[in-house]
Amino acid sequence: MNSDTVHTLNTGTELFVDDALLASKHGVKRTLHPCVKHDVSVLKPDPENPWEHGGPDQSRRVHLYGTTMYDAAYGKYRMWYMCRMGPHWRFKANEIPGLYVPRPGRNPSTYRGQTHDAYGRKFVENDRGDLTCYAESDDGLTWTKPNLGLFEFNGNPNNNIVWDLHGACVFRDDDEPDSQRRYKMIGFCRRYRNVFLLTSPDGIQWDDSDYLEPVADRDNEGAFNVIWDKKTEMFRAYALIRGNDKDARRMIAYTESPRLEGPWKPLVPMFGATDADDKVGVQRYGSDRAEIHNMSGFLYHNIYIGLAGVLYVTGLGAAEHEIPVDGPIDAQLVCSRDGFNWDYTDSDRTPLIPRGESGTFDYGMIMGTAIEPIITDDEIHWYYTGTVHTHGAQMKDRHKEIGLAKWRLDGFVSLDAGAEGGVIETVPLQIPDGGLEINADASGGQVSVEVLTADGEVQPGFSIDDCVPLRDDNIRHSVRWKFVTLADAEQPLRLRFVLNRARLYAFRVGVNA
């Protein structure tokens, strides 16, 4: 912690997930807050939909590598999720001509004798049967899968299939002058084994004719999670790759581009498992090693928040289905100040979305999340994939559903003090005009705030005795002093938070400026 450098803050909220803005803290501990789950999953594989539900001897899965959003212009919650029929050499009866399914053979590269699609692009494979499907909801809890009629499945157009990406990242672009291109979708297409971009007028009917070539280079399978970073005006992508160690461990690579259509920078390794992760795996599961299986990261206020899916390899998987390793996946909170250098907020690696109890749909793995959560006025809603099984289960035992995890606004992490009290002091800050709010639970105690000079002296009128103490639980406490306002303070300044039996989640400057 650098206690002398002045940090200039814009209007907005600052979290306590790291110590970047803290000069000191005493008598407090950083607490990670696991989510509160909706009591049941919100999306299940439908036995009547063979593109989701392969039957008693095959996999049954709906999988969220992709986007959920509340689309205000559309008036609904919307979800683009992935389902998978399974390797096509076991599903030759299922046919989707519009997506050139099925392909015969172990490494299929033909469809009905064709080796290229209608645009002349050469097939590579779609041996897993990855499909992008669409669902929508009025409340984010009860979802419908509309019959869209875009593709025939075994001759029947009554399905919700919209494309065949391994994770679809969807953006509504209100700056796009062409209304037929209002929505953009990017993701890894196994059919050509690379990353493609599509456009749509409504988020349902997709067209790839404007981008026949890959927009980014990617030759291995796995999610290509893309977010828009308004802070840097850059698209950032987090992608699964294999490391060059002896076990070829899964890890996360990074690329970025100012536009979805590119140019994207070459993928570079970014975030992998360390000896500390291996140690946690040994202690928790007796595992052989840890791998980073997936990651979603997004800009939240002025910091990047991510969920890393850590696979703890406990042994070999089901050989007959070529699933090489077994083990659970835990969803762990990571953060970054630049979107590239990430670290855990919790040395104990406490899961942010815990796996469920035995018999629940998410007992085995938390296997990925939406690329970012939906932020409401007072809560964070993050949709995630849960599995009954661990990573190496046989095909007949593989079952995935989509759940909903919730937190209070800004509620991933707090700094907590007990009855003995605690003090948190910031580095020198240059703050915008306006008031100060804090997100805190002081229902069992109180929080007061002092304003200091840059040198650490209490400014006149801003002592702990001058502050009106906060004594309830509120995500938007307005901080007040008896005789002055924050506009009277000399800048740069430091903020000193004095806690007693309270939790402090965040502070916000420039309020009602």
C-alpha positions as CSV (number, residue, x, y, z in Angstrom):
1,M,0.0,0.0,0.0
2,N,1.4,3.4,-1.1
3,S,0.2,5.9,1.5
4,D,1.5,9.1,-0.1
5,T,0.5,9.0,-3.7
6,V,-2.6,11.0,-4.5
7,H,-5.3,9.1,-6.3
8,T,-7.8,11.0,-8.3
9,L,-11.3,9.5,-8.2
10,N,-14.2,10.2,-10.6
11,T,-17.8,10.1,-9.5
12,G,-18.5,6.5,-8.6
13,T,-18.1,3.6,-6.2
14,E,-15.0,2.1,-4.7
15,L,-14.9,-1.5,-3.4
16,F,-12.8,-3.0,-0.7
17,V,-11.8,-6.2,-2.6
18,D,-8.2,-5.1,-2.5
19,D,-5.9,-2.6,-0.7
20,A,-5.2,-0.3,-3.7
21,L,-6.8,2.7,-2.0
22,L,-5.9,1.9,1.6
23,A,-3.0,3.4,3.5
24,S,-3.8,1.3,6.6
25,K,-6.3,-0.8,8.3
26,H,-6.5,-2.0,11.9
27,G,-8.9,-4.2,13.7
28,V,-10.8,-5.3,10.6
29,K,-10.8,-8.4,8.5
30,R,-11.7,-8.8,4.9
31,T,-14.7,-11.2,4.5
32,L,-15.7,-12.8,1.2
33,H,-19.5,-13.2,1.0
34,P,-20.7,-16.3,-0.8
35,C,-23.9,-15.8,-2.8
36,V,-27.4,-16.5,-1.9
37,K,-28.8,-18.9,-4.5
38,H,-32.3,-18.9,-5.9
39,D,-33.8,-22.0,-4.4
40,V,-34.1,-24.0,-7.6
41,S,-32.4,-23.8,-11.0
42,V,-33.9,-21.4,-13.5
43,L,-33.2,-23.4,-16.7
44,K,-33.1,-27.2,-17.2
45,P,-32.6,-29.5,-20.1
46,D,-36.0,-30.4,-21.5
47,P,-36.6,-34.2,-22.1
48,E,-38.7,-33.1,-25.1
49,N,-35.8,-31.3,-26.7
50,P,-33.3,-33.8,-28.0
51,W,-30.8,-31.0,-28.7
52,E,-30.6,-30.5,-24.9
53,H,-31.5,-33.9,-23.6
54,G,-29.9,-36.9,-25.1
55,G,-31.9,-39.5,-23.3
56,P,-31.1,-41.9,-20.4
57,D,-27.8,-43.1,-21.8
58,Q,-26.5,-39.7,-23.0
59,S,-25.8,-36.3,-21.6
60,R,-28.5,-33.8,-20.6
61,R,-27.2,-30.3,-20.5
62,V,-27.9,-26.6,-20.8
63,H,-24.7,-24.6,-20.2
64,L,-24.1,-20.9,-19.7
65,Y,-20.9,-19.8,-21.5
66,G,-22.5,-16.7,-22.9
67,T,-24.7,-13.7,-22.2
68,T,-27.6,-12.9,-20.0
69,M,-28.9,-9.3,-20.0
70,Y,-31.9,-7.3,-19.2
71,D,-32.7,-5.7,-22.6
72,A,-34.8,-2.6,-21.8
73,A,-35.6,-1.9,-25.4
74,Y,-36.9,-5.5,-25.8
75,G,-38.6,-5.4,-22.4
76,K,-37.3,-8.8,-21.2
77,Y,-34.5,-10.7,-19.7
78,R,-32.6,-12.5,-22.4
79,M,-30.2,-15.5,-22.4
80,W,-28.1,-17.0,-25.1
81,Y,-27.0,-20.4,-23.7
82,M,-25.2,-23.4,-25.0
83,C,-26.5,-27.0,-25.2
84,R,-24.6,-30.0,-26.5
85,M,-26.0,-33.1,-28.1
86,G,-22.7,-34.9,-27.6
87,P,-20.1,-36.2,-30.1
88,H,-21.9,-36.8,-33.4
89,W,-20.6,-40.2,-34.0
90,R,-23.0,-41.2,-31.2
91,F,-25.9,-39.0,-32.5
92,K,-26.1,-39.8,-36.2
93,A,-29.9,-39.8,-36.1
94,N,-30.1,-36.1,-35.3
95,E,-29.8,-33.8,-38.2
96,I,-29.7,-30.0,-38.5
97,P,-29.1,-29.2,-42.2
98,G,-28.7,-25.5,-41.7
99,L,-25.7,-26.1,-39.4
100,Y,-24.3,-29.0,-41.4
101,V,-25.1,-31.6,-38.7
102,P,-24.2,-34.5,-38.4
103,R,-20.7,-35.3,-39.7
104,P,-19.7,-38.9,-40.0
105,G,-16.4,-40.2,-38.8
106,R,-14.1,-39.7,-35.8
107,N,-12.9,-36.2,-36.9
108,P,-15.8,-35.2,-39.1
109,S,-15.0,-32.7,-41.9
110,T,-17.7,-33.5,-44.4
111,Y,-21.5,-33.1,-44.5
112,R,-23.4,-35.3,-47.0
113,G,-20.3,-35.5,-49.1
114,Q,-19.6,-31.7,-48.9
115,T,-16.4,-30.4,-47.4
116,H,-17.2,-26.7,-47.6
117,D,-20.3,-24.6,-46.6
118,A,-22.4,-22.4,-48.9
119,Y,-19.8,-19.6,-48.6
120,G,-16.9,-21.9,-49.5
121,R,-15.5,-22.2,-46.0
122,K,-13.9,-25.5,-45.3
123,F,-15.4,-27.6,-42.5
124,V,-13.2,-28.6,-39.6
125,E,-15.5,-30.3,-37.1
126,N,-18.5,-30.0,-34.9
127,D,-18.0,-33.3,-33.2
128,R,-19.5,-32.2,-29.9
129,G,-22.8,-30.8,-31.2
130,D,-22.4,-27.4,-29.7
131,L,-25.5,-25.3,-30.2
132,T,-26.5,-21.8,-29.3
133,C,-30.0,-21.6,-27.9
134,Y,-32.2,-18.7,-26.8
135,A,-34.5,-18.1,-23.8
136,E,-36.3,-15.1,-22.4
137,S,-38.0,-14.1,-19.2
138,D,-40.2,-11.4,-17.7
139,D,-38.7,-11.6,-14.3
140,G,-35.3,-13.4,-14.6
141,L,-36.7,-16.5,-12.8
142,T,-39.2,-18.1,-15.1
143,W,-37.7,-18.6,-18.6
144,T,-39.3,-19.7,-21.8
145,K,-37.7,-21.3,-24.8
146,P,-39.6,-20.0,-27.8
147,N,-40.1,-22.0,-31.0
148,L,-38.2,-19.8,-33.4
149,G,-38.3,-21.8,-36.6
150,L,-34.8,-20.8,-37.7
151,F,-33.3,-24.3,-38.1
152,E,-34.9,-27.6,-38.7
153,F,-34.0,-30.3,-36.2
154,N,-34.8,-33.7,-37.6
155,G,-37.2,-32.0,-40.0
156,N,-39.0,-30.0,-37.2
157,P,-38.6,-26.2,-37.1
158,N,-40.1,-26.0,-33.6
159,N,-37.0,-25.3,-31.5
160,N,-35.0,-22.4,-30.0
161,I,-31.7,-23.0,-31.8
162,V,-30.1,-19.8,-33.1
163,W,-26.5,-20.9,-34.1
164,D,-23.7,-23.3,-33.1
165,L,-21.2,-21.3,-31.0
166,H,-19.4,-22.7,-28.0
167,G,-20.5,-19.8,-25.9
168,A,-22.2,-16.7,-27.4
169,C,-21.3,-13.2,-26.2
170,V,-24.0,-10.9,-27.3
171,F,-24.0,-7.1,-27.4
172,R,-26.8,-4.6,-28.1
173,D,-25.1,-1.8,-30.1
174,D,-27.3,1.3,-30.0
175,D,-24.6,3.3,-31.8
176,E,-24.9,1.1,-34.8
177,P,-26.5,3.1,-37.6
178,D,-27.9,0.0,-39.4
179,S,-30.8,-1.3,-37.4
180,Q,-30.3,-4.7,-39.1
181,R,-27.0,-5.0,-37.2
182,R,-28.3,-3.7,-33.8
183,Y,-27.1,-6.9,-32.0
184,K,-23.6,-8.4,-32.4
185,M,-22.6,-12.0,-31.4
186,I,-19.1,-13.3,-31.1
187,G,-17.8,-16.7,-30.0
188,F,-15.9,-19.9,-30.8
189,C,-17.5,-21.9,-33.6
190,R,-16.3,-25.5,-33.6
191,R,-17.6,-26.0,-37.1
192,Y,-14.6,-24.0,-38.4
193,R,-12.5,-24.1,-35.2
194,N,-12.2,-20.4,-34.8
195,V,-13.9,-17.2,-33.6
196,F,-16.6,-15.6,-35.7
197,L,-18.8,-12.5,-35.5
198,L,-22.5,-12.3,-36.5
199,T,-25.1,-9.5,-36.6
200,S,-28.8,-9.4,-36.0
201,P,-31.7,-6.9,-36.0
202,D,-33.3,-8.6,-32.9
203,G,-30.9,-10.9,-31.2
204,I,-32.7,-13.9,-32.6
205,Q,-32.2,-14.0,-36.4
206,W,-28.4,-14.0,-37.0
207,D,-26.4,-13.4,-40.1
208,D,-22.8,-14.3,-40.7
209,S,-22.4,-13.1,-44.3
210,D,-20.6,-9.9,-43.4
211,Y,-17.9,-11.7,-41.5
212,L,-17.0,-14.9,-43.4
213,E,-13.5,-15.0,-42.1
214,P,-12.6,-15.5,-38.4
215,V,-12.2,-12.2,-36.6
216,A,-9.7,-13.6,-34.1
217,D,-7.3,-16.6,-34.3
218,R,-8.2,-19.5,-32.0
219,D,-7.5,-23.1,-32.8
220,N,-8.4,-24.8,-29.5
221,E,-11.8,-25.5,-28.1
222,G,-13.3,-23.6,-25.2
223,A,-15.1,-20.4,-24.3
224,F,-14.0,-17.0,-25.7
225,N,-15.6,-14.7,-23.2
226,V,-15.8,-11.1,-24.5
227,I,-16.8,-8.0,-22.5
228,W,-16.9,-4.3,-23.4
229,D,-14.7,-2.2,-21.1
230,K,-16.1,1.3,-21.2
231,K,-13.2,2.6,-19.1
232,T,-10.6,1.9,-21.8
233,E,-13.1,1.7,-24.7
234,M,-11.8,-1.8,-25.5
235,F,-13.3,-5.2,-26.0
236,R,-11.5,-7.7,-23.7
237,A,-11.6,-11.5,-24.2
238,Y,-10.7,-14.3,-21.8
239,A,-10.1,-17.6,-23.5
240,L,-9.2,-21.1,-22.4
241,I,-5.9,-22.5,-23.6
242,R,-3.5,-25.2,-22.5
243,G,-0.2,-24.4,-20.8
244,N,3.2,-25.7,-21.8
245,D,3.9,-27.6,-18.6
246,K,4.1,-31.4,-18.5
247,D,0.4,-31.8,-17.7
248,A,-0.7,-29.2,-20.3
249,R,-2.9,-27.6,-17.6
250,R,-5.8,-25.5,-18.6
251,M,-5.3,-21.8,-18.1
252,I,-6.7,-18.5,-19.3
253,A,-5.3,-16.4,-22.1
254,Y,-6.1,-12.8,-23.0
255,T,-6.7,-10.6,-26.1
256,E,-8.3,-7.3,-26.8
257,S,-9.6,-5.2,-29.6
258,P,-11.2,-1.7,-30.1
259,R,-13.9,-3.3,-32.2
260,L,-15.6,-6.7,-32.2
261,E,-14.5,-7.2,-35.9
262,G,-10.9,-6.6,-34.9
263,P,-8.0,-6.4,-35.1
264,W,-7.6,-8.6,-32.1
265,K,-4.2,-8.9,-30.6
266,P,-2.6,-12.4,-30.4
267,L,-3.7,-14.4,-27.4
268,V,-1.2,-14.3,-24.6
269,P,-1.2,-16.5,-21.4
270,M,-2.7,-14.6,-18.5
271,F,-3.9,-16.5,-15.5
272,G,-3.0,-20.1,-14.5
273,A,-2.9,-22.2,-11.4
274,T,0.0,-21.8,-8.9
275,D,1.5,-23.8,-6.2
276,A,-0.9,-22.2,-3.8
277,D,-3.8,-23.5,-5.8
278,D,-2.3,-27.0,-5.9
279,K,-1.9,-26.8,-2.1
280,V,-5.6,-25.8,-1.6
281,G,-6.6,-28.8,-3.8
282,V,-4.5,-31.2,-1.8
283,Q,-5.9,-29.9,1.5
284,R,-9.5,-29.7,0.3
285,Y,-9.9,-32.7,-2.1
286,G,-6.6,-34.6,-2.1
287,S,-6.2,-33.6,-5.7
288,D,-3.1,-34.1,-7.9
289,R,-3.1,-30.5,-9.3
290,A,-5.2,-27.5,-10.0
291,E,-6.2,-26.0,-13.4
292,I,-8.1,-22.9,-14.4
293,H,-11.0,-24.3,-16.4
294,N,-12.9,-21.1,-17.1
295,M,-13.1,-17.4,-16.2
296,S,-15.5,-14.5,-16.6
297,G,-14.2,-11.0,-15.9
298,F,-15.9,-7.6,-16.2
299,L,-15.4,-4.0,-15.2
300,Y,-17.4,-3.2,-12.0
301,H,-17.2,0.4,-10.9
302,N,-13.5,1.1,-11.1
303,I,-12.1,-2.4,-10.6
304,Y,-12.3,-5.6,-12.6
305,I,-14.1,-8.5,-11.0
306,G,-13.8,-12.1,-12.1
307,L,-15.0,-15.6,-11.3
308,A,-12.3,-18.2,-12.0
309,G,-13.5,-21.8,-12.3
310,V,-10.7,-23.9,-10.6
311,L,-10.7,-27.6,-11.6
312,Y,-9.1,-29.7,-8.9
313,V,-7.8,-32.8,-10.7
314,T,-8.5,-35.8,-8.5
315,G,-7.9,-38.6,-11.0
316,L,-8.7,-40.0,-14.4
317,G,-12.1,-39.5,-16.1
318,A,-14.2,-41.9,-18.0
319,A,-11.9,-43.3,-20.7
320,E,-14.7,-44.5,-23.0
321,H,-15.8,-40.9,-23.6
322,E,-12.2,-39.5,-23.7
323,I,-12.7,-37.3,-20.7
324,P,-9.1,-37.3,-19.5
325,V,-9.5,-36.0,-15.9
326,D,-11.9,-36.0,-13.0
327,G,-12.5,-33.6,-10.2
328,P,-14.8,-30.8,-8.9
329,I,-14.7,-27.2,-10.1
330,D,-15.0,-24.3,-7.6
331,A,-15.9,-20.7,-8.5
332,Q,-13.5,-18.3,-6.9
333,L,-13.4,-14.5,-6.8
334,V,-10.5,-12.8,-8.5
335,C,-9.9,-9.1,-9.0
336,S,-7.7,-6.8,-11.1
337,R,-6.9,-3.1,-11.5
338,D,-6.0,-3.4,-15.2
339,G,-8.0,-6.3,-16.5
340,F,-4.9,-8.5,-17.1
341,N,-3.1,-9.0,-13.8
342,W,-5.5,-10.9,-11.6
343,D,-5.3,-12.2,-8.0
344,Y,-7.5,-13.8,-5.5
345,T,-9.2,-11.7,-2.9
346,D,-9.2,-14.5,-0.4
347,S,-6.1,-16.6,0.5
348,D,-8.3,-19.4,1.7
349,R,-9.9,-19.7,-1.8
350,T,-13.4,-19.6,-0.4
351,P,-15.8,-20.3,-3.3
352,L,-17.9,-17.3,-4.2
353,I,-20.6,-19.5,-5.6
354,P,-20.4,-22.6,-3.4
355,R,-21.2,-26.0,-4.8
356,G,-24.5,-27.4,-3.5
357,E,-25.3,-30.2,-1.1
358,S,-25.4,-33.8,-2.3
359,G,-28.4,-34.4,-4.5
360,T,-28.6,-30.8,-5.8
361,F,-28.1,-29.8,-9.4
362,D,-24.8,-28.0,-8.6
363,Y,-23.2,-30.5,-6.3
364,G,-20.3,-31.5,-8.6
365,M,-19.1,-28.4,-10.4
366,I,-19.8,-24.7,-10.9
367,M,-18.9,-24.9,-14.5
368,G,-18.9,-21.3,-15.8
369,T,-21.1,-18.2,-15.5
370,A,-22.6,-15.6,-17.8
371,I,-19.9,-13.3,-19.1
372,E,-21.0,-10.7,-16.5
373,P,-23.8,-10.4,-14.0
374,I,-27.0,-8.3,-14.2
375,I,-26.7,-5.3,-11.8
376,T,-30.1,-4.1,-10.4
377,D,-30.7,-1.1,-8.2
378,D,-29.9,-3.1,-5.1
379,E,-28.6,-6.5,-6.0
380,I,-26.1,-8.4,-8.2
381,H,-27.6,-11.3,-10.2
382,W,-25.1,-13.8,-11.8
383,Y,-26.4,-16.8,-13.7
384,Y,-24.2,-19.9,-13.6
385,T,-23.9,-23.5,-14.8
386,G,-24.2,-26.2,-12.1
387,T,-23.6,-29.9,-12.6
388,V,-24.6,-32.9,-10.5
389,H,-21.4,-34.7,-11.6
390,T,-17.7,-34.0,-11.4
391,H,-15.6,-33.4,-14.5
392,G,-14.8,-37.0,-15.5
393,A,-18.3,-38.5,-15.3
394,Q,-19.6,-41.0,-17.8
395,M,-21.8,-39.5,-20.5
396,K,-25.0,-41.1,-19.0
397,D,-24.3,-39.3,-15.7
398,R,-23.7,-35.8,-17.2
399,H,-26.4,-33.4,-16.3
400,K,-26.2,-29.6,-16.3
401,E,-28.6,-26.8,-15.3
402,I,-28.5,-23.1,-15.0
403,G,-28.8,-21.4,-11.6
404,L,-29.0,-17.9,-10.2
405,A,-26.6,-16.5,-7.6
406,K,-27.4,-13.2,-5.8
407,W,-25.5,-10.7,-3.6
408,R,-26.4,-7.3,-2.2
409,L,-25.2,-4.4,-4.3
410,D,-21.4,-4.2,-4.1
411,G,-21.6,-7.2,-1.7
412,F,-18.8,-9.5,-2.8
413,V,-16.4,-8.5,-0.1
414,S,-16.5,-6.3,3.1
415,L,-14.1,-5.1,5.8
416,D,-15.5,-6.1,9.1
417,A,-14.9,-5.0,12.7
418,G,-16.1,-6.6,15.9
419,A,-16.9,-5.1,19.4
420,E,-13.2,-4.0,19.8
421,G,-13.6,-1.7,16.8
422,G,-11.6,-1.2,13.7
423,V,-10.2,1.7,11.6
424,I,-9.7,2.0,7.8
425,E,-7.7,4.9,6.3
426,T,-7.4,5.7,2.6
427,V,-4.5,7.1,0.7
428,P,-4.7,10.8,-0.2
429,L,-7.7,11.3,-2.6
430,Q,-8.7,14.0,-5.0
431,I,-12.5,13.6,-5.2
432,P,-15.2,15.3,-7.2
433,D,-17.8,17.7,-5.9
434,G,-20.7,16.1,-4.2
435,G,-21.5,14.0,-1.1
436,L,-20.2,10.8,0.3
437,E,-22.2,7.6,0.7
438,I,-21.2,4.2,2.2
439,N,-22.6,0.7,1.7
440,A,-22.5,-0.7,5.2
441,D,-24.3,-3.0,7.7
442,A,-24.1,-1.2,11.0
443,S,-27.3,-2.7,12.4
444,G,-25.4,-4.1,15.4
445,G,-23.1,-1.2,15.9
446,Q,-22.1,1.9,14.1
447,V,-19.8,3.5,11.5
448,S,-18.4,7.0,11.6
449,V,-16.2,8.8,9.0
450,E,-13.5,11.3,9.6
451,V,-12.0,13.5,6.9
452,L,-8.2,14.1,7.2
453,T,-5.7,16.2,5.4
454,A,-3.3,14.6,3.0
455,D,-0.8,14.5,5.9
456,G,-3.2,12.6,8.1
457,E,-4.5,15.3,10.4
458,V,-8.2,15.5,11.2
459,Q,-9.7,18.5,9.4
460,P,-11.8,21.0,11.4
461,G,-15.4,19.9,11.7
462,F,-14.7,16.4,10.4
463,S,-13.8,14.6,13.6
464,I,-15.4,11.4,14.8
465,D,-17.4,13.5,17.3
466,D,-18.6,15.8,14.5
467,C,-19.8,12.8,12.3
468,V,-23.4,11.7,12.6
469,P,-22.9,7.9,13.3
470,L,-24.6,5.4,11.0
471,R,-26.4,2.6,12.8
472,D,-28.4,0.6,10.4
473,D,-28.0,-1.6,7.3
474,N,-28.2,0.4,4.1
475,I,-26.5,0.2,0.7
476,R,-26.7,4.0,0.4
477,H,-25.9,5.6,3.8
478,S,-25.5,9.3,3.4
479,V,-22.5,10.4,5.5
480,R,-23.1,13.7,7.3
481,W,-21.2,15.9,9.8
482,K,-22.9,18.3,12.3
483,F,-21.6,21.6,11.1
484,V,-19.9,21.2,7.7
485,T,-20.3,19.4,4.4
486,L,-17.7,17.6,2.3
487,A,-17.4,20.7,0.1
488,D,-15.7,22.4,3.1
489,A,-12.9,19.9,3.2
490,E,-9.4,20.7,2.0
491,Q,-8.2,18.5,-0.9
492,P,-6.5,16.2,-1.4
493,L,-7.9,14.4,1.6
494,R,-8.0,11.1,3.3
495,L,-11.1,9.3,4.6
496,R,-10.9,7.4,7.9
497,F,-13.7,4.9,8.5
498,V,-14.2,4.0,12.2
499,L,-16.2,0.8,12.6
500,N,-17.7,-0.9,15.6
501,R,-19.5,-4.2,15.1
502,A,-20.1,-3.3,11.5
503,R,-19.4,-4.3,7.9
504,L,-18.2,-1.8,5.3
505,Y,-18.7,-2.9,1.6
506,A,-18.0,0.3,-0.4
507,F,-17.9,4.0,-0.5
508,R,-19.2,6.4,-3.2
509,V,-18.0,9.9,-4.0
510,G,-19.5,12.7,-6.1
511,V,-23.1,11.8,-4.9
512,N,-25.8,14.2,-6.1
513,A,-23.2,16.6,-7.6
